[in-house]
Amino acid sequence: MISEKDIIDTVYDVLAENNTVVAGKTSAFKSGFFTKEKWIKSYSSLESKKKLITESDVKAAVKNGAGNLKIPKDAIIGPLALEIIQEKGIKLIRE
């Protein structure tokens, strides 16, 4: 009996035949209806160990009346978050 994986592989192979070949490799990859996921998982250049300080994090601190913001010493501050920090005169304390 033909499995679902066999059908997917066959359709993929037929569609991949029309793709260009660069350095001996096809540029095709399995995505869309070929995957079980609803979307393709994104990959970030951020290490998962580092905390990203976003605009919403800073806005929440401002809403609570914080004049200081404690963040991890290796945290990355997003550009919009940095703009609000400078605009509101919030002091960053890296721990």
PDB file of N, CA, C and O in Angstrom:
ATOM      1  N   MET A   1       0.846  -1.178   0.000  1.00  0.00           N
ATOM      2  CA  MET A   1       0.000   0.000   0.000  1.00  0.00           C
ATOM      3  C   MET A   1       0.893   1.244   0.000  1.00  0.00           C
ATOM      4  O   MET A   1       1.922   1.278   0.675  1.00  0.00           O
ATOM      5  N   ILE A   2       0.498   2.238  -0.745  1.00  0.00           N
ATOM      6  CA  ILE A   2       1.261   3.479  -0.835  1.00  0.00           C
ATOM      7  C   ILE A   2       0.945   4.339   0.387  1.00  0.00           C
ATOM      8  O   ILE A   2      -0.217   4.568   0.724  1.00  0.00           O
ATOM      9  N   SER A   3       1.989   4.800   1.030  1.00  0.00           N
ATOM     10  CA  SER A   3       1.800   5.621   2.223  1.00  0.00           C
ATOM     11  C   SER A   3       1.716   7.100   1.845  1.00  0.00           C
ATOM     12  O   SER A   3       2.029   7.487   0.719  1.00  0.00           O
ATOM     13  N   GLU A   4       1.293   7.905   2.795  1.00  0.00           N
ATOM     14  CA  GLU A   4       1.202   9.351   2.589  1.00  0.00           C
ATOM     15  C   GLU A   4       2.591   9.924   2.286  1.00  0.00           C
ATOM     16  O   GLU A   4       2.723  10.813   1.445  1.00  0.00           O
ATOM     17  N   LYS A   5       3.624   9.419   2.965  1.00  0.00           N
ATOM     18  CA  LYS A   5       4.989   9.882   2.750  1.00  0.00           C
ATOM     19  C   LYS A   5       5.436   9.591   1.316  1.00  0.00           C
ATOM     20  O   LYS A   5       6.097  10.425   0.698  1.00  0.00           O
ATOM     21  N   ASP A   6       5.089   8.432   0.784  1.00  0.00           N
ATOM     22  CA  ASP A   6       5.441   8.089  -0.601  1.00  0.00           C
ATOM     23  C   ASP A   6       4.812   9.067  -1.591  1.00  0.00           C
ATOM     24  O   ASP A   6       5.456   9.482  -2.555  1.00  0.00           O
ATOM     25  N   ILE A   7       3.559   9.432  -1.352  1.00  0.00           N
ATOM     26  CA  ILE A   7       2.870  10.377  -2.229  1.00  0.00           C
ATOM     27  C   ILE A   7       3.531  11.751  -2.154  1.00  0.00           C
ATOM     28  O   ILE A   7       3.769  12.391  -3.179  1.00  0.00           O
ATOM     29  N   ILE A   8       3.822  12.192  -0.949  1.00  0.00           N
ATOM     30  CA  ILE A   8       4.473  13.495  -0.760  1.00  0.00           C
ATOM     31  C   ILE A   8       5.826  13.514  -1.454  1.00  0.00           C
ATOM     32  O   ILE A   8       6.155  14.479  -2.143  1.00  0.00           O
ATOM     33  N   ASP A   9       6.614  12.457  -1.280  1.00  0.00           N
ATOM     34  CA  ASP A   9       7.933  12.396  -1.911  1.00  0.00           C
ATOM     35  C   ASP A   9       7.829  12.412  -3.436  1.00  0.00           C
ATOM     36  O   ASP A   9       8.642  13.048  -4.107  1.00  0.00           O
ATOM     37  N   THR A  10       6.849  11.725  -3.977  1.00  0.00           N
ATOM     38  CA  THR A  10       6.668  11.689  -5.422  1.00  0.00           C
ATOM     39  C   THR A  10       6.287  13.064  -5.968  1.00  0.00           C
ATOM     40  O   THR A  10       6.854  13.521  -6.960  1.00  0.00           O
ATOM     41  N   VAL A  11       5.332  13.718  -5.321  1.00  0.00           N
ATOM     42  CA  VAL A  11       4.918  15.053  -5.754  1.00  0.00           C
ATOM     43  C   VAL A  11       6.084  16.017  -5.626  1.00  0.00           C
ATOM     44  O   VAL A  11       6.299  16.844  -6.512  1.00  0.00           O
ATOM     45  N   TYR A  12       6.839  15.929  -4.545  1.00  0.00           N
ATOM     46  CA  TYR A  12       8.001  16.793  -4.331  1.00  0.00           C
ATOM     47  C   TYR A  12       9.026  16.599  -5.449  1.00  0.00           C
ATOM     48  O   TYR A  12       9.551  17.569  -5.994  1.00  0.00           O
ATOM     49  N   ASP A  13       9.305  15.344  -5.782  1.00  0.00           N
ATOM     50  CA  ASP A  13      10.284  15.060  -6.835  1.00  0.00           C
ATOM     51  C   ASP A  13       9.854  15.651  -8.177  1.00  0.00           C
ATOM     52  O   ASP A  13      10.681  16.203  -8.903  1.00  0.00           O
ATOM     53  N   VAL A  14       8.570  15.538  -8.509  1.00  0.00           N
ATOM     54  CA  VAL A  14       8.069  16.087  -9.770  1.00  0.00           C
ATOM     55  C   VAL A  14       8.187  17.608  -9.773  1.00  0.00           C
ATOM     56  O   VAL A  14       8.614  18.195 -10.768  1.00  0.00           O
ATOM     57  N   LEU A  15       7.820  18.237  -8.689  1.00  0.00           N
ATOM     58  CA  LEU A  15       7.910  19.698  -8.608  1.00  0.00           C
ATOM     59  C   LEU A  15       9.369  20.160  -8.591  1.00  0.00           C
ATOM     60  O   LEU A  15       9.686  21.220  -9.131  1.00  0.00           O
ATOM     61  N   ALA A  16      10.243  19.390  -7.986  1.00  0.00           N
ATOM     62  CA  ALA A  16      11.654  19.771  -7.882  1.00  0.00           C
ATOM     63  C   ALA A  16      12.364  19.705  -9.227  1.00  0.00           C
ATOM     64  O   ALA A  16      13.381  20.373  -9.413  1.00  0.00           O
ATOM     65  N   GLU A  17      11.852  18.913 -10.170  1.00  0.00           N
ATOM     66  CA  GLU A  17      12.483  18.795 -11.492  1.00  0.00           C
ATOM     67  C   GLU A  17      12.519  20.131 -12.221  1.00  0.00           C
ATOM     68  O   GLU A  17      13.408  20.360 -13.041  1.00  0.00           O
ATOM     69  N   ASN A  18      11.570  21.013 -11.937  1.00  0.00           N
ATOM     70  CA  ASN A  18      11.502  22.302 -12.620  1.00  0.00           C
ATOM     71  C   ASN A  18      12.368  23.374 -11.969  1.00  0.00           C
ATOM     72  O   ASN A  18      12.505  24.467 -12.518  1.00  0.00           O
ATOM     73  N   ASN A  19      12.950  23.086 -10.822  1.00  0.00           N
ATOM     74  CA  ASN A  19      13.779  24.071 -10.131  1.00  0.00           C
ATOM     75  C   ASN A  19      15.171  24.122 -10.717  1.00  0.00           C
ATOM     76  O   ASN A  19      15.635  23.157 -11.324  1.00  0.00           O
ATOM     77  N   THR A  20      15.833  25.239 -10.537  1.00  0.00           N
ATOM     78  CA  THR A  20      17.189  25.395 -11.039  1.00  0.00           C
ATOM     79  C   THR A  20      18.172  24.639 -10.160  1.00  0.00           C
ATOM     80  O   THR A  20      17.939  24.426  -8.970  1.00  0.00           O
ATOM     81  N   VAL A  21      19.257  24.248 -10.767  1.00  0.00           N
ATOM     82  CA  VAL A  21      20.295  23.537 -10.040  1.00  0.00           C
ATOM     83  C   VAL A  21      21.504  24.448  -9.915  1.00  0.00           C
ATOM     84  O   VAL A  21      22.022  24.946 -10.914  1.00  0.00           O
ATOM     85  N   VAL A  22      21.953  24.665  -8.674  1.00  0.00           N
ATOM     86  CA  VAL A  22      23.111  25.505  -8.411  1.00  0.00           C
ATOM     87  C   VAL A  22      24.133  24.654  -7.669  1.00  0.00           C
ATOM     88  O   VAL A  22      23.827  24.072  -6.628  1.00  0.00           O
ATOM     89  N   ALA A  23      25.324  24.584  -8.197  1.00  0.00           N
ATOM     90  CA  ALA A  23      26.421  23.814  -7.584  1.00  0.00           C
ATOM     91  C   ALA A  23      26.000  22.370  -7.319  1.00  0.00           C
ATOM     92  O   ALA A  23      26.354  21.792  -6.291  1.00  0.00           O
ATOM     93  N   GLY A  24      25.245  21.793  -8.252  1.00  0.00           N
ATOM     94  CA  GLY A  24      24.858  20.393  -8.130  1.00  0.00           C
ATOM     95  C   GLY A  24      23.726  20.121  -7.158  1.00  0.00           C
ATOM     96  O   GLY A  24      23.373  18.964  -6.928  1.00  0.00           O
ATOM     97  N   LYS A  25      23.144  21.180  -6.577  1.00  0.00           N
ATOM     98  CA  LYS A  25      22.058  20.994  -5.612  1.00  0.00           C
ATOM     99  C   LYS A  25      20.831  21.753  -6.093  1.00  0.00           C
ATOM    100  O   LYS A  25      20.938  22.848  -6.647  1.00  0.00           O
ATOM    101  N   THR A  26      19.676  21.162  -5.876  1.00  0.00           N
ATOM    102  CA  THR A  26      18.435  21.839  -6.230  1.00  0.00           C
ATOM    103  C   THR A  26      18.068  22.815  -5.129  1.00  0.00           C
ATOM    104  O   THR A  26      18.354  22.575  -3.956  1.00  0.00           O
ATOM    105  N   SER A  27      17.436  23.911  -5.505  1.00  0.00           N
ATOM    106  CA  SER A  27      17.074  24.926  -4.525  1.00  0.00           C
ATOM    107  C   SER A  27      15.734  24.627  -3.862  1.00  0.00           C
ATOM    108  O   SER A  27      15.279  25.411  -3.029  1.00  0.00           O
ATOM    109  N   ALA A  28      15.101  23.531  -4.204  1.00  0.00           N
ATOM    110  CA  ALA A  28      13.800  23.199  -3.650  1.00  0.00           C
ATOM    111  C   ALA A  28      13.919  22.684  -2.224  1.00  0.00           C
ATOM    112  O   ALA A  28      14.930  22.097  -1.838  1.00  0.00           O
ATOM    113  N   PHE A  29      12.891  22.913  -1.469  1.00  0.00           N
ATOM    114  CA  PHE A  29      12.810  22.348  -0.131  1.00  0.00           C
ATOM    115  C   PHE A  29      11.359  22.035   0.153  1.00  0.00           C
ATOM    116  O   PHE A  29      10.463  22.612  -0.463  1.00  0.00           O
ATOM    117  N   LYS A  30      11.128  21.144   1.062  1.00  0.00           N
ATOM    118  CA  LYS A  30       9.763  20.753   1.374  1.00  0.00           C
ATOM    119  C   LYS A  30       9.143  21.778   2.301  1.00  0.00           C
ATOM    120  O   LYS A  30       9.648  22.030   3.395  1.00  0.00           O
ATOM    121  N   SER A  31       8.046  22.367   1.858  1.00  0.00           N
ATOM    122  CA  SER A  31       7.327  23.328   2.687  1.00  0.00           C
ATOM    123  C   SER A  31       5.863  23.307   2.274  1.00  0.00           C
ATOM    124  O   SER A  31       5.458  22.533   1.407  1.00  0.00           O
ATOM    125  N   GLY A  32       5.090  24.159   2.899  1.00  0.00           N
ATOM    126  CA  GLY A  32       3.677  24.250   2.541  1.00  0.00           C
ATOM    127  C   GLY A  32       2.942  22.968   2.876  1.00  0.00           C
ATOM    128  O   GLY A  32       3.004  22.488   4.007  1.00  0.00           O
ATOM    129  N   PHE A  33       2.241  22.409   1.888  1.00  0.00           N
ATOM    130  CA  PHE A  33       1.454  21.218   2.169  1.00  0.00           C
ATOM    131  C   PHE A  33       2.316  19.970   2.354  1.00  0.00           C
ATOM    132  O   PHE A  33       1.797  18.906   2.692  1.00  0.00           O
ATOM    133  N   PHE A  34       3.637  20.091   2.135  1.00  0.00           N
ATOM    134  CA  PHE A  34       4.536  18.961   2.348  1.00  0.00           C
ATOM    135  C   PHE A  34       4.823  18.746   3.831  1.00  0.00           C
ATOM    136  O   PHE A  34       5.296  17.677   4.218  1.00  0.00           O
ATOM    137  N   THR A  35       4.546  19.738   4.656  1.00  0.00           N
ATOM    138  CA  THR A  35       4.884  19.634   6.079  1.00  0.00           C
ATOM    139  C   THR A  35       3.644  19.387   6.907  1.00  0.00           C
ATOM    140  O   THR A  35       2.527  19.666   6.473  1.00  0.00           O
ATOM    141  N   LYS A  36       3.842  18.873   8.074  1.00  0.00           N
ATOM    142  CA  LYS A  36       2.747  18.637   9.009  1.00  0.00           C
ATOM    143  C   LYS A  36       2.436  19.899   9.811  1.00  0.00           C
ATOM    144  O   LYS A  36       1.350  20.022  10.376  1.00  0.00           O
ATOM    145  N   GLU A  37       3.386  20.840   9.864  1.00  0.00           N
ATOM    146  CA  GLU A  37       3.213  22.075  10.615  1.00  0.00           C
ATOM    147  C   GLU A  37       2.303  23.029   9.844  1.00  0.00           C
ATOM    148  O   GLU A  37       2.232  22.960   8.617  1.00  0.00           O
ATOM    149  N   LYS A  38       1.611  23.912  10.550  1.00  0.00           N
ATOM    150  CA  LYS A  38       0.771  24.910   9.898  1.00  0.00           C
ATOM    151  C   LYS A  38       1.626  25.985   9.250  1.00  0.00           C
ATOM    152  O   LYS A  38       1.180  26.644   8.310  1.00  0.00           O
ATOM    153  N   TRP A  39       2.841  26.172   9.732  1.00  0.00           N
ATOM    154  CA  TRP A  39       3.757  27.161   9.184  1.00  0.00           C
ATOM    155  C   TRP A  39       5.173  26.636   9.317  1.00  0.00           C
ATOM    156  O   TRP A  39       5.428  25.704  10.079  1.00  0.00           O
ATOM    157  N   ILE A  40       6.080  27.225   8.585  1.00  0.00           N
ATOM    158  CA  ILE A  40       7.479  26.829   8.675  1.00  0.00           C
ATOM    159  C   ILE A  40       8.065  27.494   9.904  1.00  0.00           C
ATOM    160  O   ILE A  40       7.936  28.706  10.078  1.00  0.00           O
ATOM    161  N   LYS A  41       8.696  26.728  10.743  1.00  0.00           N
ATOM    162  CA  LYS A  41       9.303  27.285  11.948  1.00  0.00           C
ATOM    163  C   LYS A  41      10.435  28.219  11.546  1.00  0.00           C
ATOM    164  O   LYS A  41      11.266  27.889  10.701  1.00  0.00           O
ATOM    165  N   SER A  42      10.449  29.388  12.169  1.00  0.00           N
ATOM    166  CA  SER A  42      11.497  30.343  11.848  1.00  0.00           C
ATOM    167  C   SER A  42      12.738  30.036  12.678  1.00  0.00           C
ATOM    168  O   SER A  42      12.656  29.464  13.765  1.00  0.00           O
ATOM    169  N   TYR A  43      13.854  30.419  12.154  1.00  0.00           N
ATOM    170  CA  TYR A  43      15.113  30.231  12.842  1.00  0.00           C
ATOM    171  C   TYR A  43      15.715  31.598  13.086  1.00  0.00           C
ATOM    172  O   TYR A  43      15.797  32.419  12.172  1.00  0.00           O
ATOM    173  N   SER A  44      16.132  31.844  14.304  1.00  0.00           N
ATOM    174  CA  SER A  44      16.667  33.140  14.681  1.00  0.00           C
ATOM    175  C   SER A  44      18.163  33.048  14.870  1.00  0.00           C
ATOM    176  O   SER A  44      18.693  31.990  15.212  1.00  0.00           O
ATOM    177  N   SER A  45      18.841  34.156  14.647  1.00  0.00           N
ATOM    178  CA  SER A  45      20.270  34.188  14.910  1.00  0.00           C
ATOM    179  C   SER A  45      20.544  34.430  16.390  1.00  0.00           C
ATOM    180  O   SER A  45      21.690  34.344  16.832  1.00  0.00           O
ATOM    181  N   LEU A  46      19.491  34.736  17.160  1.00  0.00           N
ATOM    182  CA  LEU A  46      19.662  34.916  18.599  1.00  0.00           C
ATOM    183  C   LEU A  46      19.866  33.567  19.261  1.00  0.00           C
ATOM    184  O   LEU A  46      19.204  32.585  18.926  1.00  0.00           O
ATOM    185  N   GLU A  47      20.786  33.536  20.197  1.00  0.00           N
ATOM    186  CA  GLU A  47      20.920  32.326  21.000  1.00  0.00           C
ATOM    187  C   GLU A  47      19.737  32.290  21.942  1.00  0.00           C
ATOM    188  O   GLU A  47      19.324  33.331  22.453  1.00  0.00           O
ATOM    189  N   SER A  48      19.187  31.122  22.179  1.00  0.00           N
ATOM    190  CA  SER A  48      17.991  31.020  23.013  1.00  0.00           C
ATOM    191  C   SER A  48      18.263  31.406  24.462  1.00  0.00           C
ATOM    192  O   SER A  48      17.321  31.646  25.217  1.00  0.00           O
ATOM    193  N   LYS A  49      19.511  31.470  24.859  1.00  0.00           N
ATOM    194  CA  LYS A  49      19.856  31.802  26.237  1.00  0.00           C
ATOM    195  C   LYS A  49      19.757  33.302  26.494  1.00  0.00           C
ATOM    196  O   LYS A  49      19.617  33.714  27.645  1.00  0.00           O
ATOM    197  N   LYS A  50      19.825  34.119  25.462  1.00  0.00           N
ATOM    198  CA  LYS A  50      19.811  35.560  25.646  1.00  0.00           C
ATOM    199  C   LYS A  50      18.384  36.084  25.656  1.00  0.00           C
ATOM    200  O   LYS A  50      17.532  35.624  24.896  1.00  0.00           O
ATOM    201  N   LYS A  51      18.142  37.042  26.517  1.00  0.00           N
ATOM    202  CA  LYS A  51      16.824  37.670  26.629  1.00  0.00           C
ATOM    203  C   LYS A  51      16.759  38.856  25.686  1.00  0.00           C
ATOM    204  O   LYS A  51      17.700  39.645  25.611  1.00  0.00           O
ATOM    205  N   LEU A  52      15.662  38.986  24.970  1.00  0.00           N
ATOM    206  CA  LEU A  52      15.433  40.116  24.085  1.00  0.00           C
ATOM    207  C   LEU A  52      14.462  41.068  24.773  1.00  0.00           C
ATOM    208  O   LEU A  52      13.339  40.685  25.099  1.00  0.00           O
ATOM    209  N   ILE A  53      14.892  42.303  24.994  1.00  0.00           N
ATOM    210  CA  ILE A  53      14.043  43.321  25.597  1.00  0.00           C
ATOM    211  C   ILE A  53      13.313  44.031  24.462  1.00  0.00           C
ATOM    212  O   ILE A  53      13.936  44.645  23.596  1.00  0.00           O
ATOM    213  N   THR A  54      11.993  43.938  24.479  1.00  0.00           N
ATOM    214  CA  THR A  54      11.192  44.498  23.398  1.00  0.00           C
ATOM    215  C   THR A  54      10.489  45.782  23.838  1.00  0.00           C
ATOM    216  O   THR A  54      10.502  46.156  25.010  1.00  0.00           O
ATOM    217  N   GLU A  55       9.884  46.433  22.864  1.00  0.00           N
ATOM    218  CA  GLU A  55       9.125  47.656  23.115  1.00  0.00           C
ATOM    219  C   GLU A  55       8.035  47.411  24.154  1.00  0.00           C
ATOM    220  O   GLU A  55       7.823  48.238  25.041  1.00  0.00           O
ATOM    221  N   SER A  56       7.343  46.275  24.045  1.00  0.00           N
ATOM    222  CA  SER A  56       6.247  45.991  24.982  1.00  0.00           C
ATOM    223  C   SER A  56       6.765  45.785  26.405  1.00  0.00           C
ATOM    224  O   SER A  56       6.076  46.137  27.363  1.00  0.00           O
ATOM    225  N   ASP A  57       7.964  45.221  26.561  1.00  0.00           N
ATOM    226  CA  ASP A  57       8.556  45.059  27.893  1.00  0.00           C
ATOM    227  C   ASP A  57       8.776  46.419  28.539  1.00  0.00           C
ATOM    228  O   ASP A  57       8.455  46.617  29.711  1.00  0.00           O
ATOM    229  N   VAL A  58       9.325  47.353  27.772  1.00  0.00           N
ATOM    230  CA  VAL A  58       9.628  48.689  28.305  1.00  0.00           C
ATOM    231  C   VAL A  58       8.335  49.459  28.569  1.00  0.00           C
ATOM    232  O   VAL A  58       8.223  50.155  29.579  1.00  0.00           O
ATOM    233  N   LYS A  59       7.362  49.339  27.667  1.00  0.00           N
ATOM    234  CA  LYS A  59       6.086  50.026  27.870  1.00  0.00           C
ATOM    235  C   LYS A  59       5.391  49.530  29.128  1.00  0.00           C
ATOM    236  O   LYS A  59       4.776  50.320  29.844  1.00  0.00           O
ATOM    237  N   ALA A  60       5.480  48.230  29.410  1.00  0.00           N
ATOM    238  CA  ALA A  60       4.881  47.672  30.625  1.00  0.00           C
ATOM    239  C   ALA A  60       5.566  48.242  31.863  1.00  0.00           C
ATOM    240  O   ALA A  60       4.902  48.552  32.852  1.00  0.00           O
ATOM    241  N   ALA A  61       6.888  48.379  31.815  1.00  0.00           N
ATOM    242  CA  ALA A  61       7.623  48.943  32.945  1.00  0.00           C
ATOM    243  C   ALA A  61       7.249  50.410  33.148  1.00  0.00           C
ATOM    244  O   ALA A  61       7.082  50.859  34.282  1.00  0.00           O
ATOM    245  N   VAL A  62       7.118  51.153  32.055  1.00  0.00           N
ATOM    246  CA  VAL A  62       6.739  52.569  32.138  1.00  0.00           C
ATOM    247  C   VAL A  62       5.327  52.694  32.709  1.00  0.00           C
ATOM    248  O   VAL A  62       5.062  53.567  33.536  1.00  0.00           O
ATOM    249  N   LYS A  63       4.430  51.825  32.269  1.00  0.00           N
ATOM    250  CA  LYS A  63       3.047  51.845  32.740  1.00  0.00           C
ATOM    251  C   LYS A  63       2.975  51.614  34.241  1.00  0.00           C
ATOM    252  O   LYS A  63       2.117  52.178  34.921  1.00  0.00           O
ATOM    253  N   ASN A  64       3.885  50.775  34.764  1.00  0.00           N
ATOM    254  CA  ASN A  64       3.934  50.493  36.198  1.00  0.00           C
ATOM    255  C   ASN A  64       4.704  51.563  36.962  1.00  0.00           C
ATOM    256  O   ASN A  64       4.858  51.466  38.179  1.00  0.00           O
ATOM    257  N   GLY A  65       5.192  52.590  36.251  1.00  0.00           N
ATOM    258  CA  GLY A  65       5.871  53.706  36.896  1.00  0.00           C
ATOM    259  C   GLY A  65       7.330  53.447  37.239  1.00  0.00           C
ATOM    260  O   GLY A  65       7.881  54.102  38.122  1.00  0.00           O
ATOM    261  N   ALA A  66       7.951  52.516  36.564  1.00  0.00           N
ATOM    262  CA  ALA A  66       9.346  52.188  36.856  1.00  0.00           C
ATOM    263  C   ALA A  66      10.278  53.246  36.279  1.00  0.00           C
ATOM    264  O   ALA A  66      10.136  53.652  35.125  1.00  0.00           O
ATOM    265  N   GLY A  67      11.231  53.687  37.092  1.00  0.00           N
ATOM    266  CA  GLY A  67      12.255  54.610  36.621  1.00  0.00           C
ATOM    267  C   GLY A  67      13.526  53.863  36.278  1.00  0.00           C
ATOM    268  O   GLY A  67      14.388  54.366  35.558  1.00  0.00           O
ATOM    269  N   ASN A  68      13.625  52.657  36.804  1.00  0.00           N
ATOM    270  CA  ASN A  68      14.765  51.771  36.539  1.00  0.00           C
ATOM    271  C   ASN A  68      14.253  50.490  35.910  1.00  0.00           C
ATOM    272  O   ASN A  68      13.137  50.049  36.186  1.00  0.00           O
ATOM    273  N   LEU A  69      15.065  49.907  35.078  1.00  0.00           N
ATOM    274  CA  LEU A  69      14.700  48.644  34.442  1.00  0.00           C
ATOM    275  C   LEU A  69      15.846  47.662  34.631  1.00  0.00           C
ATOM    276  O   LEU A  69      16.944  47.867  34.114  1.00  0.00           O
ATOM    277  N   LYS A  70      15.580  46.585  35.382  1.00  0.00           N
ATOM    278  CA  LYS A  70      16.603  45.557  35.611  1.00  0.00           C
ATOM    279  C   LYS A  70      16.522  44.531  34.498  1.00  0.00           C
ATOM    280  O   LYS A  70      15.469  43.951  34.236  1.00  0.00           O
ATOM    281  N   ILE A  71      17.665  44.318  33.846  1.00  0.00           N
ATOM    282  CA  ILE A  71      17.726  43.357  32.743  1.00  0.00           C
ATOM    283  C   ILE A  71      18.973  42.492  32.922  1.00  0.00           C
ATOM    284  O   ILE A  71      19.925  42.915  33.577  1.00  0.00           O
ATOM    285  N   PRO A  72      18.979  41.289  32.350  1.00  0.00           N
ATOM    286  CA  PRO A  72      20.186  40.456  32.399  1.00  0.00           C
ATOM    287  C   PRO A  72      21.347  41.144  31.691  1.00  0.00           C
ATOM    288  O   PRO A  72      21.143  41.911  30.750  1.00  0.00           O
ATOM    289  N   LYS A  73      22.566  40.866  32.148  1.00  0.00           N
ATOM    290  CA  LYS A  73      23.730  41.562  31.580  1.00  0.00           C
ATOM    291  C   LYS A  73      23.974  41.223  30.118  1.00  0.00           C
ATOM    292  O   LYS A  73      24.588  42.015  29.403  1.00  0.00           O
ATOM    293  N   ASP A  74      23.505  40.055  29.649  1.00  0.00           N
ATOM    294  CA  ASP A  74      23.707  39.685  28.250  1.00  0.00           C
ATOM    295  C   ASP A  74      22.456  39.908  27.392  1.00  0.00           C
ATOM    296  O   ASP A  74      22.379  39.424  26.263  1.00  0.00           O
ATOM    297  N   ALA A  75      21.469  40.648  27.938  1.00  0.00           N
ATOM    298  CA  ALA A  75      20.228  40.891  27.209  1.00  0.00           C
ATOM    299  C   ALA A  75      20.475  41.771  25.994  1.00  0.00           C
ATOM    300  O   ALA A  75      21.367  42.620  25.985  1.00  0.00           O
ATOM    301  N   ILE A  76      19.665  41.547  24.975  1.00  0.00           N
ATOM    302  CA  ILE A  76      19.713  42.354  23.759  1.00  0.00           C
ATOM    303  C   ILE A  76      18.505  43.284  23.787  1.00  0.00           C
ATOM    304  O   ILE A  76      17.376  42.849  24.015  1.00  0.00           O
ATOM    305  N   ILE A  77      18.758  44.563  23.554  1.00  0.00           N
ATOM    306  CA  ILE A  77      17.681  45.556  23.594  1.00  0.00           C
ATOM    307  C   ILE A  77      17.297  45.901  22.161  1.00  0.00           C
ATOM    308  O   ILE A  77      18.136  46.316  21.362  1.00  0.00           O
ATOM    309  N   GLY A  78      16.023  45.726  21.852  1.00  0.00           N
ATOM    310  CA  GLY A  78      15.520  46.046  20.518  1.00  0.00           C
ATOM    311  C   GLY A  78      15.553  47.546  20.270  1.00  0.00           C
ATOM    312  O   GLY A  78      15.532  48.325  21.223  1.00  0.00           O
ATOM    313  N   PRO A  79      15.606  47.968  19.012  1.00  0.00           N
ATOM    314  CA  PRO A  79      15.722  49.386  18.689  1.00  0.00           C
ATOM    315  C   PRO A  79      14.554  50.239  19.196  1.00  0.00           C
ATOM    316  O   PRO A  79      14.771  51.354  19.670  1.00  0.00           O
ATOM    317  N   LEU A  80      13.333  49.736  19.104  1.00  0.00           N
ATOM    318  CA  LEU A  80      12.189  50.502  19.604  1.00  0.00           C
ATOM    319  C   LEU A  80      12.214  50.587  21.121  1.00  0.00           C
ATOM    320  O   LEU A  80      11.846  51.612  21.695  1.00  0.00           O
ATOM    321  N   ALA A  81      12.647  49.513  21.774  1.00  0.00           N
ATOM    322  CA  ALA A  81      12.769  49.530  23.227  1.00  0.00           C
ATOM    323  C   ALA A  81      13.815  50.547  23.657  1.00  0.00           C
ATOM    324  O   ALA A  81      13.601  51.281  24.621  1.00  0.00           O
ATOM    325  N   LEU A  82      14.927  50.600  22.964  1.00  0.00           N
ATOM    326  CA  LEU A  82      15.990  51.547  23.281  1.00  0.00           C
ATOM    327  C   LEU A  82      15.512  52.989  23.090  1.00  0.00           C
ATOM    328  O   LEU A  82      15.860  53.875  23.870  1.00  0.00           O
ATOM    329  N   GLU A  83      14.722  53.207  22.059  1.00  0.00           N
ATOM    330  CA  GLU A  83      14.191  54.546  21.806  1.00  0.00           C
ATOM    331  C   GLU A  83      13.309  55.014  22.963  1.00  0.00           C
ATOM    332  O   GLU A  83      13.408  56.164  23.388  1.00  0.00           O
ATOM    333  N   ILE A  84      12.454  54.137  23.471  1.00  0.00           N
ATOM    334  CA  ILE A  84      11.575  54.490  24.584  1.00  0.00           C
ATOM    335  C   ILE A  84      12.391  54.705  25.859  1.00  0.00           C
ATOM    336  O   ILE A  84      12.111  55.622  26.631  1.00  0.00           O
ATOM    337  N   ILE A  85      13.397  53.861  26.078  1.00  0.00           N
ATOM    338  CA  ILE A  85      14.259  54.005  27.251  1.00  0.00           C
ATOM    339  C   ILE A  85      14.925  55.381  27.247  1.00  0.00           C
ATOM    340  O   ILE A  85      14.972  56.051  28.279  1.00  0.00           O
ATOM    341  N   GLN A  86      15.433  55.798  26.106  1.00  0.00           N
ATOM    342  CA  GLN A  86      16.084  57.104  25.998  1.00  0.00           C
ATOM    343  C   GLN A  86      15.068  58.240  26.125  1.00  0.00           C
ATOM    344  O   GLN A  86      15.336  59.253  26.770  1.00  0.00           O
ATOM    345  N   GLU A  87      13.921  58.065  25.514  1.00  0.00           N
ATOM    346  CA  GLU A  87      12.879  59.088  25.525  1.00  0.00           C
ATOM    347  C   GLU A  87      12.349  59.349  26.928  1.00  0.00           C
ATOM    348  O   GLU A  87      12.125  60.497  27.310  1.00  0.00           O
ATOM    349  N   LYS A  88      12.151  58.282  27.692  1.00  0.00           N
ATOM    350  CA  LYS A  88      11.571  58.395  29.037  1.00  0.00           C
ATOM    351  C   LYS A  88      12.634  58.571  30.122  1.00  0.00           C
ATOM    352  O   LYS A  88      12.299  58.805  31.283  1.00  0.00           O
ATOM    353  N   GLY A  89      13.910  58.461  29.754  1.00  0.00           N
ATOM    354  CA  GLY A  89      14.996  58.635  30.728  1.00  0.00           C
ATOM    355  C   GLY A  89      15.071  57.483  31.730  1.00  0.00           C
ATOM    356  O   GLY A  89      15.419  57.687  32.893  1.00  0.00           O
ATOM    357  N   ILE A  90      14.750  56.297  31.283  1.00  0.00           N
ATOM    358  CA  ILE A  90      14.790  55.120  32.168  1.00  0.00           C
ATOM    359  C   ILE A  90      16.227  54.673  32.336  1.00  0.00           C
ATOM    360  O   ILE A  90      16.990  54.610  31.372  1.00  0.00           O
ATOM    361  N   LYS A  91      16.589  54.361  33.580  1.00  0.00           N
ATOM    362  CA  LYS A  91      17.945  53.897  33.881  1.00  0.00           C
ATOM    363  C   LYS A  91      17.968  52.370  33.764  1.00  0.00           C
ATOM    364  O   LYS A  91      17.143  51.677  34.359  1.00  0.00           O
ATOM    365  N   LEU A  92      18.928  51.862  32.988  1.00  0.00           N
ATOM    366  CA  LEU A  92      19.082  50.403  32.832  1.00  0.00           C
ATOM    367  C   LEU A  92      20.043  49.875  33.887  1.00  0.00           C
ATOM    368  O   LEU A  92      21.129  50.419  34.089  1.00  0.00           O
ATOM    369  N   ILE A  93      19.630  48.824  34.545  1.00  0.00           N
ATOM    370  CA  ILE A  93      20.492  48.150  35.521  1.00  0.00           C
ATOM    371  C   ILE A  93      20.703  46.729  35.006  1.00  0.00           C
ATOM    372  O   ILE A  93      19.783  45.912  34.992  1.00  0.00           O
ATOM    373  N   ARG A  94      21.939  46.455  34.584  1.00  0.00           N
ATOM    374  CA  ARG A  94      22.268  45.121  34.074  1.00  0.00           C
ATOM    375  C   ARG A  94      22.747  44.245  35.216  1.00  0.00           C
ATOM    376  O   ARG A  94      23.678  44.605  35.935  1.00  0.00           O
ATOM    377  N   GLU A  95      22.114  43.102  35.380  1.00  0.00           N
ATOM    378  CA  GLU A  95      22.485  42.163  36.453  1.00  0.00           C
ATOM    379  C   GLU A  95      23.159  40.945  35.904  1.00  0.00           C
ATOM    380  O   GLU A  95      23.537  40.053  36.664  1.00  0.00           O
TER     381      GLU A  95
END
